[in-house]
Amino acid sequence: MDRRSLRIGITCYPTYGGSGVVATELGMALARRGHSIHFITYDRPFRLDGLAENPYFHEVEVSNYPLFKYPPYLISLANKLAEVAEYEQLDLLHVHYAIPHATAAYLAREMLSERPVKVVTTLHGTDITLLGSDPSFRRVIEFSLNQSDGITAVSRHLAAATERTFALKRPVRTIYNFVDPQIYRRWSSEEYCQRNSQRQGVPVIVHISNFRPVKQIETVIRVFALVVQQVPAQLWLIGDGPDSAVAHEVVRELGLEQRVCFLGKQGSVVPYLSQADLFLLPSRQESFGLAALEAMACEVPVVAARVGGLPEVVTDGESGYLLEPGDVAGMALRAVQLLTDRTLNRRMALSARERAVRDFGADQQVAQYEDFYAEVLQT
């Protein structure tokens, strides 16, 4: 399909998490392909290149008047979306998450009566799996989605869940999350040693998340506690969030202080994944599992829970193992197998990389977004 250069506004949560990562990576990829990209949010997305002129960043400032008990971010965001759309002559607004972003985009479009923009909403999970079942949000989510000119979801599982949950006027298009295989690749030992090497000559298990309860950080640690009874290993925990204190407490409770490394938030996870032998993701729910995909691209087999969209990413028995949520013993058993059988580990590592590049490479997924934009703009 022929594609023209577009002027696109992108709104996402700029904090550490899969949706913000994907939105930022998408925006930067679109900019490299000749589109003018404008991020509109309350803070600079943490993976956004601050040196490049395009994409551009427009900060949403929220006034804290004494009249308001809570700062009115929705109103401030809608006003900024309309302002940027009008000044920059945007063709469309691509918002990630229904609440509050799709609602704000609808309000912005209504304010732009002379030159309305199209609105594309991408769903990442929590807005459907959690907020969608909350009566306080359900009607406004459904309304906002139906006011969008196009809706995408990051997995078939999430698309189907959305269509079951809401009465929608249009189907939800599945466009998977993605990685750039040139960036997400396994570094040589010389490369990662120049940057950062925490490795101490033993197998390394990595977990990356925003440490929310759904990520089951305590389960990660308890699986690891069983693993180290048979295999001397390290656990690297990358990220931060509300369950960080719980994680530290469980590590102390199990006497694992010398084996567990809390590495905090990292702008680039590739140096750490390049040293990993296994990626562990026992989440209670995952609409896609971007962290697992990033690990696979870096030749790291995955042991994860069989939930949500993860079976669309991890092929059980080929690029890793999928087990029932909460199966601590089963996950530990599979982890020990992968850490002790180097032939098995290497076979799965190469299979993981192959699948990540073949099915989830940035070029094919970004091209799908471009085609979807063209469809929306023609309606």
Sequence and secondary structure as in RCSB ss.txt:
>XXXX:A:sequence
MDRRSLRIGITCYPTYGGSGVVATELGMALARRGHSIHFITYDRPFRLDGLAENPYFHEVEVSNYPLFKYPPYLI
SLANKLAEVAEYEQLDLLHVHYAIPHATAAYLAREMLSERPVKVVTTLHGTDITLLGSDPSFRRVIEFSLNQSDG
ITAVSRHLAAATERTFALKRPVRTIYNFVDPQIYRRWSSEEYCQRNSQRQGVPVIVHISNFRPVKQIETVIRVFA
LVVQQVPAQLWLIGDGPDSAVAHEVVRELGLEQRVCFLGKQGSVVPYLSQADLFLLPSRQESFGLAALEAMACEV
PVVAARVGGLPEVVTDGESGYLLEPGDVAGMALRAVQLLTDRTLNRRMALSARERAVRDFGADQQVAQYEDFYAE
VLQT
>XXXX:A:secstr
      EEEEE   SSSHHHHHHHHHHHHHHHTT EEEEEESS  TTS SS SSSEEEE      TT SS  HHH
HHHHHHHHHHHHTT SEEEEESIIIIIHHHHHHHHH  SS  EEEEEE SHHHHTGGG TTTHHHHHHHHHHSSE
EEESSHHHHHHHHHHS  SS  EE    B TTTSS   HHHHHHH     SS EEEEEE   GGG HHHHHHHHH
HHTTTS  EEEEEE  TTHHHHHHHHHHTT TTTEEEEE  S  HHHHTT SEEEE  S  SS HHHHHHHHTT 
 EEEE  TTHHHHS BTTTEEEE TT HHHHHHHHHHHHH HHHHHHHHHHHHHHHHHHHBHHHHHHHHHHHHHH
HHH 
